């Protein structure tokens, strides 16, 4: 091998070795857990049901000082019954800035001044399915109010407390933030927004020792995917269409399109504990990853998202058909 060839090999080898060392070190650090858990405060939104409720219970069992927020009184009462007295539960609608500020004032009052907030988990979310042409603008706005603007409002309000603790902000996104799904545009838009917001925020707050972590699950059977609720919403959207639109999207389309969507959700996993485990790692690891894909399906879809649009569209239309019973107009 000539000298120029050796030099060329070294130029490739050194970065490769450095990258490998970096990966190994990060992996080792990720297994190390933070200490003094009993003195660390964690705030979780959307704890009435699903991921938020289970995360509050599990992190409470680990010994964290949990601050949970629920939308309903029933959710608040149910959570208080199963958690320790360390856990404080507040009623909160994340679309209401006034309520967010009131909760901040309460939290800032009882958290020791030199401690701060170790983790903010933005979990609250809603899901309203439907074809783009069916959905009123209000459906897009309501989804964004909770899933995106609520995340941003909570983060901006509580960031000073997180910065004081040099803690972390954990945003529950979705694989739908990388791979958009048919009949789910309002939801996907918000999750793409959460991904972008988190990536930019992570760079901006890194100098302060604050970490920003994305959790990206695939489909899991939570109350968000309640079939009865989705069907009522779906039919209401169709019934509110103009006669002209109903002539394009006839009754056959309505039934078959919903069946295609329902079949997609039928493959969702029952094991929501996988998502909660990712949230736990994000809160307890000394060196958490920037993002956690949860479930094999999420990893496969993340790969598919990088393929050319024509291939992605073909696969998407195979998974959720859109051509049945539809007339040209």
C-alpha distance (Angstrom), angle and dihedral (degrees) to the residues before:
residue distance angle dihedral
X1 . . .
X2 3.80 . .
X3 3.78 123.6 .
X4 3.84 94.0 -107.5
X5 3.82 89.3 51.3
X6 3.83 91.0 50.8
X7 3.79 90.4 50.0
X8 3.80 90.6 49.8
X9 3.82 91.2 50.5
X10 3.81 91.3 50.3
X11 3.80 91.0 50.6
X12 3.81 88.4 58.8
X13 3.80 97.1 36.7
X14 3.81 99.1 52.4
X15 3.83 95.9 55.8
X16 3.81 89.8 44.4
X17 3.81 91.9 52.6
X18 3.81 91.9 45.9
X19 3.80 90.4 50.2
X20 3.79 91.1 49.9
X21 3.81 91.6 49.4
X22 3.81 90.3 49.1
X23 3.83 91.6 51.0
X24 3.81 92.8 48.1
X25 3.82 93.1 47.5
X26 3.82 92.4 47.6
X27 3.78 90.3 48.1
X28 3.79 92.3 51.3
X29 3.80 92.6 46.8
X30 3.81 91.5 48.8
X31 3.81 89.5 64.0
X32 3.81 91.7 55.9
X33 3.78 113.9 94.6
X34 3.78 128.2 -142.7
X35 3.80 117.1 -108.7
X36 3.81 133.7 -131.0
X37 3.80 92.2 40.0
X38 3.80 91.6 165.9
X39 3.81 89.7 64.7
X40 3.80 95.8 48.4
X41 3.81 122.4 97.8
X42 3.81 121.3 -146.7
X43 3.82 123.8 -171.3
X44 3.82 118.4 -158.1
X45 3.82 126.0 -175.6
X46 3.80 126.0 -152.8
X47 3.80 98.1 31.6
X48 3.81 98.6 153.7
X49 3.81 92.5 98.0
X50 3.78 144.1 -21.5
X51 3.79 124.2 24.6
X52 3.80 95.2 -6.5
X53 3.79 95.9 52.9
X54 3.80 94.3 46.3
X55 3.81 91.9 44.6
X56 3.81 90.9 52.8
X57 3.81 90.8 50.2
X58 3.82 94.9 46.7
X59 3.80 95.8 44.8
X60 3.79 89.4 46.5
X61 3.82 88.7 54.5
X62 3.81 89.4 52.1
X63 3.81 89.0 57.8
X64 3.83 103.2 -104.0
X65 3.79 121.1 145.2
X66 3.80 98.4 -112.6
X67 3.79 125.2 -154.1
X68 3.80 106.4 -172.2
X69 3.78 128.2 -176.4
X70 3.79 125.6 -155.1
X71 3.78 131.8 -173.5
X72 3.80 95.2 -143.9
X73 3.79 136.3 46.6
X74 3.80 89.6 -128.7
X75 3.80 91.1 55.1
X76 3.80 90.4 48.5
X77 3.81 93.5 49.3
X78 3.81 93.4 46.2
X79 3.80 92.6 51.0
X80 3.80 93.9 46.7
X81 3.81 89.2 54.3
X82 3.82 94.3 57.6
X83 3.81 102.0 36.3
X84 3.78 130.0 73.5
X85 3.78 123.1 -99.8
X86 3.80 88.4 -99.4
X87 3.79 89.4 73.5
X88 3.78 115.9 89.0
X89 3.81 117.1 -162.1
X90 3.80 125.1 -160.1
X91 3.78 132.0 -173.8
X92 3.80 108.7 -119.4
X93 3.78 138.9 165.6
X94 3.81 104.3 -161.5
X95 3.80 90.4 -152.3
X96 3.82 90.2 65.8
X97 3.80 112.5 81.0
X98 3.82 91.4 -169.0
X99 3.82 91.5 57.3
X100 3.82 91.4 46.9
X101 3.80 90.6 53.7
X102 3.81 91.3 47.8
X103 3.82 91.4 52.9
X104 3.81 89.4 46.4
X105 3.80 90.5 54.2
X106 3.81 91.1 51.0
X107 3.81 93.3 46.5
X108 3.79 92.6 45.9
X109 3.79 88.8 51.5
X110 3.80 98.4 55.9
X111 3.82 101.4 32.6
X112 3.83 109.6 90.0
X113 3.81 109.7 -103.0
X114 3.80 94.4 -122.1
X115 3.84 95.3 45.9
X116 3.79 109.8 58.9
X117 3.79 127.7 -178.9
X118 3.81 114.6 -47.5
X119 3.81 96.5 -163.1
X120 3.79 139.9 7.3
X121 3.81 112.3 -161.6
X122 3.80 111.3 -164.3
X123 3.79 100.8 -158.6
X124 3.83 106.6 141.6
X125 3.79 112.5 114.5
X126 3.81 146.2 148.8
X127 3.80 134.2 -152.8
X128 3.82 126.8 -150.4
X129 3.83 113.0 176.7
X130 3.79 127.6 -159.0
X131 3.81 144.8 110.6
X132 3.80 113.3 -72.3
X133 3.82 93.9 -114.3
X134 3.80 91.9 52.1
X135 3.76 99.0 49.7
X136 3.81 118.6 88.6
X137 3.77 116.3 -131.7
X138 3.79 87.7 -110.2
X139 3.82 90.0 66.9
X140 3.80 89.9 57.1
X141 3.81 91.4 45.8
X142 3.81 95.0 47.4
X143 3.80 91.6 49.2
X144 3.80 91.6 49.1
X145 3.82 92.1 45.8
X146 3.80 90.1 61.8
X147 3.80 105.7 26.5
X148 3.80 100.0 39.5
X149 3.80 115.7 9.8
X150 3.80 89.7 40.8
X151 3.81 90.3 54.1
X152 3.80 91.5 48.4
X153 3.81 94.0 45.6
X154 3.83 92.6 49.0
X155 3.79 91.9 46.4
X156 3.80 95.8 48.4
X157 3.81 91.4 46.6
X158 3.81 97.7 48.0
X159 3.82 99.2 33.4
X160 3.85 93.7 96.5
X161 3.81 90.0 58.3
X162 3.82 92.3 45.6
X163 3.81 90.2 48.6
X164 3.80 90.5 52.0
X165 3.82 89.7 56.8
X166 3.83 93.5 39.2
X167 3.77 83.1 -128.4
X168 3.76 134.7 145.3
X169 3.79 142.3 -94.1
X170 3.80 113.5 -139.7
X171 3.80 115.6 -163.7
X172 3.78 119.6 -165.7
X173 3.78 102.8 -140.0
X174 3.82 124.9 156.8
X175 3.78 140.8 -129.8
X176 3.82 80.4 -102.1
X177 3.80 84.3 74.8
X178 3.79 88.5 68.0
X179 3.80 103.2 26.0
X180 3.83 116.4 38.5
X181 3.79 117.6 -143.5
X182 3.79 131.2 -144.9
X183 3.83 115.0 -101.1
X184 3.81 90.2 12.9
X185 3.80 102.4 84.9
X186 3.82 97.8 128.7
X187 3.81 91.5 51.8
X188 3.81 95.1 42.5
X189 3.80 92.9 49.9
X190 3.79 90.5 57.3
X191 3.80 93.7 47.0
X192 3.81 91.8 50.3
X193 3.80 85.5 51.5
X194 3.81 92.4 51.1
X195 3.81 89.8 50.7
X196 3.81 92.8 52.2
X197 3.80 93.6 43.0
X198 3.82 90.7 50.8
X199 3.81 94.6 47.6
X200 3.79 92.9 51.0
X201 3.81 93.5 42.6
X202 3.81 91.7 49.8
X203 3.81 90.9 59.3
X204 3.79 93.7 45.0
X205 3.81 97.9 50.1
X206 3.80 98.8 37.8
X207 3.85 92.0 92.9
X208 3.82 88.0 60.5
X209 3.80 93.3 54.3
X210 3.82 93.1 -107.5
X211 3.81 119.7 138.3
X212 3.80 125.8 -151.3
X213 3.79 116.9 -156.5
X214 3.80 131.2 -173.0
X215 3.80 123.0 -151.2
X216 3.82 110.7 -157.2
X217 3.82 112.5 -173.1
X218 3.78 126.4 177.8
X219 3.81 117.9 -137.1
X220 3.80 117.3 -36.8
X221 3.78 127.9 174.7
X222 3.78 103.8 -110.5
X223 3.83 130.6 141.2
X224 3.83 85.5 -90.6
X225 3.82 87.2 74.1
X226 3.80 97.8 47.1
X227 3.82 104.1 154.4
X228 3.81 95.7 -151.9
X229 3.80 92.0 52.5
X230 3.81 91.6 46.3
X231 3.81 91.9 50.3
X232 3.81 92.7 50.3
X233 3.81 90.7 49.0
X234 3.81 91.9 45.2
X235 3.82 94.2 51.0
X236 3.82 92.5 44.3
X237 3.81 90.3 54.9
X238 3.82 91.1 50.2
X239 3.81 93.2 46.7
X240 3.82 90.4 52.5
X241 3.81 92.2 55.2
X242 3.78 120.2 109.8
X243 3.81 118.4 -103.9
X244 3.80 88.2 -107.8
X245 3.81 92.0 54.8
X246 3.83 91.3 45.7
X247 3.78 88.2 54.9
X248 3.82 87.9 58.4
X249 3.81 97.0 39.2
X250 3.80 99.6 38.4
X251 3.78 127.7 -173.7
X252 3.80 91.9 -90.2
X253 3.80 89.5 56.6
X254 3.80 91.0 48.3
X255 3.80 93.0 54.6
X256 3.79 99.3 40.2
X257 3.81 95.0 43.2
X258 3.79 91.5 52.8
X259 3.81 90.4 47.3
X260 3.83 89.3 53.2
X261 3.81 90.4 50.8
X262 3.82 92.1 45.9
X263 3.80 91.2 50.5
X264 3.80 89.2 55.5
X265 3.79 91.4 54.3
X266 3.81 91.7 46.3
X267 3.81 87.6 72.7
X268 3.81 92.0 56.5
X269 3.79 116.7 120.5
X270 3.80 123.6 -107.7
X271 3.80 91.8 -152.0
X272 3.81 101.1 94.5
X273 3.80 86.2 159.8
X274 3.82 87.7 82.4
X275 3.80 90.2 64.5
X276 3.79 92.4 44.7
X277 3.81 89.3 50.6
X278 3.82 89.5 54.8
X279 3.81 89.3 50.6
X280 3.80 89.4 50.0
X281 3.81 92.0 51.4
X282 3.81 90.7 47.9
X283 3.81 89.8 54.5
X284 3.81 99.8 39.8
X285 3.82 104.7 35.9
X286 3.81 118.3 99.6
X287 3.79 89.5 -145.0
X288 3.81 108.9 25.1
X289 3.78 120.5 -175.0
X290 3.80 119.4 -107.1
X291 3.81 90.7 -116.7
X292 3.79 137.8 12.7
X293 3.79 120.3 -153.1
X294 3.81 105.2 -154.9
X295 3.79 117.9 -151.8
X296 3.79 133.7 10.1
X297 3.80 91.4 -94.1
X298 3.80 90.5 58.8
X299 3.81 91.2 53.6
X300 3.82 92.0 49.0
X301 3.81 92.7 48.0
X302 3.81 91.4 47.2
X303 3.81 87.6 57.7
X304 3.81 93.0 45.8
X305 3.81 90.1 52.1
X306 3.82 89.0 67.0
X307 3.81 93.3 56.3
X308 3.85 122.2 98.5
X309 3.80 114.2 -75.6
X310 3.80 93.3 -114.3
X311 3.81 90.8 59.0
X312 3.80 93.5 43.4
X313 3.82 91.4 49.5
X314 3.81 91.6 49.5
X315 3.79 92.1 50.9
X316 3.82 91.9 44.6
X317 3.82 92.4 50.7
X318 3.78 89.8 48.5
X319 3.81 90.8 52.7
X320 3.82 95.0 42.7
X321 3.83 111.9 18.0
X322 3.80 119.2 -149.1
X323 3.81 105.2 -179.8
X324 3.82 104.4 77.8
X325 3.78 119.9 116.5
X326 3.79 93.3 -13.0
X327 3.77 120.1 142.1
X328 3.77 126.0 -152.8
X329 3.78 113.7 -113.0
